Amino acid sequence: MKLRYLFSIILSALFFAGCADIATDSWDNIKLSQTYVSIPATGGSTNVEVTATEDWAFVVGEDWPEWLTVSVLSGSTGKTTVAFTAEAVNGGRSAEIQIKAGDNTQFVNVCQGSKEVATATCAEVIAGPEGKLYRVTGTCTAIANTTYGNWYLNDGTGEIYIYGTVNASGSYDWAKFNIEVGDVVTVEGSYVLYGGHTPEFVDATFINVKKALVKVVTEEKTIAKEGEQFDVKVAYKGDGIFPSVPEEYRSWVSIVDMQSKPGVASKIEPNPADTAIVKIAVLPNEGGDRTGSVSFSSGSSTVPYNFMQKGAIIETTADKINAAADGETQYRLTGVVSKIANTKYGNIYIKDYTGEVYAYGTYDAAGNRFDAFSTPVNVYDIVTVVGPKTSYNGSPQMKNVTVEKHTPVKAATVAEFLAAPEAKDVYYSLTGTVSNIANTLYGNFDIVDETGSVYVYGLLQGWGGPSKMFESLGLKEGDKITIVGVRSGYKGTAQVGSAFFVSKAE
């Protein structure tokens, strides 16, 4: 079962049954009068009593439903009345929110209206309310996962990501659905806007499929940045095959040749498909990674063939990434992990001497998610990541970055640092007070904590920063700071080498 929407199937079943209270479990330190909240479709409020033995708070993140208002977001020991309010809605919608007390998390499912199936286009779904149940018919344009059935549905008005496909019994049965790229598929599902920007159906119910008259036999490939010509084999049963390059790719993708071969009828296959070999040319790529596509039409069916072309990876700094245009260009950034916002998917902040970049989703070279890394990444670790520049609600970010290099940083007291052997490639984070500033150009001073004092021989503005810029940090004696550096020494005296500034306590 996919953990991202653990309760999705349960919620759907509840909607069909109507919005009624159900018995739920609770923790000893936090109890709710109900964890299934029903709000009328006409709008209004429903109250829930929260009884706690310690401080508690709702978890408000990117997935928090904009249509729902909660009167009290946090509280302390005792009983608190919380009102859940929503304006009127045409149809129905739902949300799963979390309330945390100590180490325990309670889930609260909020339902408004009723789930009646509405036949709609993708555009109508995207413009409609979250949680409403729709029936949509469109073309399968790409398949991302064949275990749960994750794929893209496009009907010409828009595109929806199908995050899981189930049969009428709610079971994953992808092989029996027989869905291929180019097929016209009808599904039913509840609309959600994942992460605030990705339209999805979660565990959509399969209704039917109409097989395409054309099928691309050649697997998708990656083209070298130097460019090349390659063949794509296509099988078709319509009246001819017609390849075309979409307008946005015509400056660097072209069709240079096509050879067709008729199918040979037999007792086993009396209506065989014809085949065509289409030669495609891709020009050299002087920018970042890019995707291209060629469409193949036969009869009423059109199937895309998508490919990716490698490009140059631009090695740059945080400030330049934040200022760059959104797109597919790949950037390489090295810096220190200053904050981890999400330990599951790896939403992290990476800081160098120029600024800080938010990375939304982090993976290792093998494609493992952040929480499955063989060596966990922690705050103050040094990482090199590669990924594209995107934006969310006007804020710059990198998305789904790959960690190319990871240097763990050990948190240490001054005493622990002094006891460590000298090493040029082992980094430590030290937090202490600035004392005895000896050089204001390079930044030579003592850093002191409750366990001792050690000399810092030069402090950079941040990872990758230039030397002789200590004064720009505005540090003075008595400031409490965090730095990262290696254990070095001079004539038998321990000191912090290759040190760079991370943060200053307010």
N, C-alpha and C positions, 0 to 999 in steps of 0.2 A: 504493500500500500504506500502511495506517495505521501510523505509526511507534510508537504507544503499545505495541503488541504485535507488534513486528517478527518475532519468532520463533514466534508462536502456531501458525501452520499447520505449520511445521516440527516443532514439538514434538508436535502431534497425530499427525502421520504417524509419528513415532518411537515413540510409545506403541503404535500399532497394530502396529508391527513388533516390539515388545518392547523391554525396557530393555537395550540392548547398547551397548558402547563404540563411538564413531565417531571418525574422524580429524578433527582440528580445527586451525585456524591458531593461531599464537601470536605475540606481539610479542617483539622482541629483548630488551627489558628485563624481561619477565615471561613465564615458560613454566610451563604446568600439565601434569602427567602425563596428565590427561584433563579435558575440559570438559563431559562428559556423565556425570553421576553417578547411579548406580542403587542404590537402597536397597530391600531386600526388604519386601514388604507386611507381614510379621510383625514388622518393626522391626529396627533395628540400625544399624551404621555402615559407611561407606565412606571410605577414606583417599585423599587427593589430595596429590601432591608439588608444592609451589610453589617454583620456582627464579627468583630475581630478582636484578637488578643494582643495585636501589635500593629505597627504602621502598615498601611497598604496603599496601593496606587494602581490605576489602570495603565496598561502599557500602550502609550500613544506613539505610533510610528508612521511610516509612509503608507501602510495599509489601512490606517484608521479611516472609517467611512465618513465622507464629508456630509452626508445627509442626516447623520445621527448626532444629537446633542446630549451630552451627559452632564447633569447638574453639578456633580461632585466628582473630581478626578482622583482625589486622594483623601485619606483620613487616618485616624489613629485608633487606639483602643476604645472599644465600646460599640454602640449601635449607631449607624448612619443611614439616613434615607436618601437614596439615589434615584433621580428621575431620568428616564430615557425618553427623549422627545424627538419627533420627526414630523415634517410637513406632509401634506397629502401626496399620494403617489398613485399613478395609473398603472395598476398591475400589482406587482409584489417585488420585494427585495429583502435581502438578508445580509447579516454580517456576523462574524465571529470575532469577539474582542477578548482581551485577557486582563485579569486583575491579579496582581502579585502581592503576596505578603510573606516576608522572609524568603525562604527557599521554595515556597509553594506557589503554583500558578493555577488559578481557577479560570475556566473558559465560560464565557457568557455568549449565548446565541440569541441574536435579536432578529425578529421576523416582523415584517410589515406587509399587510395586504395578503393576497392569495396568488398562488401560482397557476394561472391559466396560460396554456400554450398559445403564443401568438406567432403566426407565420410572418416572417420579416426578411428584409435584405440585411446584408452586413452593415450597411450605412445606418439603417434604422436601429439595429441592435446597438451600435456604438453610440448613437445619439440618445438612446433610451436609458432608463434607470438600471443601476446594478441590482442583481438579484432576480430580475424578471426572467421568466422561462420563455424561450423562443424556439421555433423550428426554422432552420435555415438550410438552403440548398446552394451549393457552390462547388467549384472545382478544387480538387486537392492539388496544391502547387508545390508542396515539399513535405517530406516525412522526416521527423526528427528522432522518433523513438518507436520501435516496433514491439516493445514489451508492454507498455501501457497504452500505446496508440496516441502519440503526440504528433500533430501535423497541422498544416496551414490550409484554411478554407477561404477561397476568394470567389466572390460572385460578380466581380466587375465594379461593384459600388464600394468595396472595402475588403479588408482581410481580418479574420479572426483566428487566433491560435487555439487549437483544440488540445487542451492539456489533459489527456486521458480520454479513451473511448471505451464505452461499456455496452453490453447487451441489455435486453429488457430486464434481466435479473440483477443488473448492476455488476456483472463480472467482466474483467478484461479478457477479450477473446479476439485479438487483432487478426490472427491468421484467418479466421472464419469470415471476417468482414471483407477480405479480398480487396482492400483499397490500395490503389496505385496512383502515382502522380498522373494527372490528367483526367482521372475519373470524376464524375459528378456525383456528389454524396449529399444525402440529407441527414441531418442530425438534430437532436433537441438538447438544449442545455441552458444553464443559468449564466447570465452575463456577469462578468467581473472585470474590473480594470486593474490588473495586477501591477503593483508598484507605481500606480498612478499614470501609466502610459502604455501598457500592453493589453489590448482587448482579448479576453479569453472566455472559452467555455471550459469548465472544470468537470471532468468525467462525463462528457456528453454522451447521450444515448444514441446509438446507431439506429437509423431507420431503414435506409436502402442505399444502393449504389448503382449507378449507370456506368458501365464500362466504356472507356474512351475508345475511339476508332484508331488512335495512334498511340504508340508506345516507344519511348526512347530506350534502346537496348544498352547503349554505352553508358557506363557509370560516370558520375560526375568526377572531374579531375581538377587539379591545381596546375595552372600555367606558370612557367618560369617568368621572371620579370623581363627577360630578354625577348619574350614573345615567341610564338611558334604557330605552325599550321597543324591541325589534327582532324581526325575523322570522327564523325558521330553516326552510328547506325540507328536507323529508325524503321520500325514495323508499322504498317498502316493498312486499314481496310476500307477507307473512304475512296472517293474518286480522285486519286492523285495525292501527292504530298507537297506542301507549300511551306518552305522555310522562310523566316524573316527575322531581321534584327530590329529590336525595339529602338526607337528614336534616340534614347539616352545613351545607347552603346555604339552608335554607328560611327563615331569618330575614331574608334579603335578596334571594332569587331566587324568582320565582313564574311560573306559566303562566297567562296571562290570556285566551287565545283559541286556537282551532284550526279551520282550514278544510281539508277533504279533497276530493280530486278523483280519480276513478277513471281508470286508464290505458285507452287506446284500442288494441285489438288491431289488428295489421296483418300482412301477409305477412312483413315483415322481423322484426317482434317480436310473435309470437302470444301471448306471456305478458308483457305490459308491467307495469311497476311502477305502483302507485298513488302519489299524492303528497299531502303534507299541508304546510300552512303553519302553523307554531306560533309564536304571539307570546309572547315572554318579557319579563318586567319585572325590572329590576335597580335596587335602591334606591341612593341616594347613599352614597358611601364616605367616612367620616370618619377612617379609619385609613390604614395603608400599603397598598401594592399587594396584591391578593388574587386568587385564582383561583376560578372557579365552574364548575359543570357541570350539564347536564340530560341525562337518559337517555331513549332512545327504544327501545321494545321492539316487535317484530313476530314472531309465531311463537316460534321458539326463539332468536332473535337479539336482543341488546341492544347498542346503540351509544351511547357518550357523545358529547356535544357540549361541548367545553371552551372557556372564554373567560377572559380576564383583565380585571380592572377596575383602572384606575389609582387611586392614592391619594396622599395627601400624603407627601412625602419629609421626614423629620425630620432637621434639621440639628443635629448633636450633637457630643459629644466622646468620646474613647477610653474613659474610665472609664464613661460611661453606656451605650455600646454593649456593653461587657463585662458589664455588670450587667443588660442587657435580656433579656427572654424570647425564646426562639427563635421564629421565625415568618417571615411574608412581608413584614412591615413594612420599608420601605426607609429606610435611614439615609444621611446625607451626612456624610462625615468628611474634614477637611483636616489634613494633617500632613506630617512629613518621613519619607522612606523610611529607616528605620534599619538594615534588613537585608533581603537577598534570599535566600530559602531555596531557591528553584527558579526558574532563569532561563528555563525552557521555558514553564511554565504561569503563572508570575507569582505564586508564593507569597511574599508580602512582609510585612514588619512596618512599620506606620505609627504614628508617635509624635507626640503633641502634648504640651502642658504637663500634661495629666491622667494620661497613661499611654500604653500601647502596645496596638495591635490587630493580630492576625494575619489577613491576608487570604488565603484559600485559592482562588487562581485570579483572574487579573486580565485584563481585556479593554479595548480602546479603544471609542470610540463607534460604530465601524463593525463591531464584533464580532470584530476581529482578536485572536488570542491574544498573550500578552505578548511572545513572541519574534519576533512579526511587526510590532511597533509601528514606525511610520515614524520616530519619534523615540524611541530607547530610554530607558527609565527606569533610573536609576542610584541607588546609595546616596547619601543626603543630598538628592535631588531632592524638591521639594514637590509633593504631589499632592492632588487632591480626588477622592474615590471615592464611589460610591453602590452599595449592596447590602444584603442582609438579614443579620441576626444568626443564626448557627447555633452548634452546638457539636460537638466531636469528642472522644470519650472524656472528657467532662466539662469540656473546655477551651473557652472562648469563642473565636469567630472570626467573621469575615465570609466569605461564600462567593460566588465568581464576581462580583466587583465590577467596575463600569465606571468608567474614569478619565474624569471630566468636565473636569478641568483639570490640566495638567502644567507645572510651572515647573522647567526644568533648573537645577541648581546646579553651578557650576564649582569644582572642587578647585584651590586656589591656595596658594602660599607667600605669606608676608607681602610679599616683594619684588614678586611678580606682582600682588598685590592693590594695592599702592601705585602700580604702573605703569598700572593700569586707569583708564579715565575714570569720572567720577561718573555714576551711574545709579540711579534709584529702583526699577527693576524687574529688575535683573540681580543674582542672588544668588551668593555665593561661600561655600565651606566653608573654614575656617581651623583648623588644628591647631597649638597652641603652648602656652606656659607663661604662667600668670597672673602678672603683675608690676605693682607700683605701683598698688595698689587705692586710688582717689581718693574713691570714694563707695560706701558699703556698702548704701545704700537702693536706688538705681537700678542699681548695678553698673557703675561707670565704672572702667576699668583698662586696662593695656597687655597685649596678647597678643604673645608673643615666640617666634620660631623662629630657626633658624640663619641666615635671610636678612635678618632685621630685626625691627622692632617697630612696632605700630600701635595707636592708642587706640580702645578700644571705648566708645562713648557709650551706655551703658544695655544691660543684658542681661536678656532675658525668661527665664522658667523653661523655656520650650519654645514651639513654634509656638502662637500664639493666647493666650499667657499674659498675665496682668496685669503692669503695671509695679510698681516699688517692692517686689519680692519677691526681690531678689538674695540676701539673707541665708538664705532658705529653701534655697538650693542648697548651702550649706555649703562654698563654695569659699574657698580661701586662696591666698596667694602661693606659687608653686612648683608648684601643681597643673597637670597637663597636660590640656587640654580640647579639644574640638571644638565650634565654633560655626558658625552660618550667618548671614550678613548681607549688606548692600549696601555698595558703595563710596560714601561720602559725604565731606563735608568741612566745616570750620568755619574761616572767615577764612584760607583757603588751606592749612589743615593737614588732611591726610587722616585719616579715622577710619571705623570700622565703624558703620553705622547699621542700624536695624531688626533688631538682632542677637537671636538666641535660642539658648539652650543646647541641645546635642545629647547630648554624652556626656563622661564624665571617665575618663581612663585609670586603671586600678587599680594 
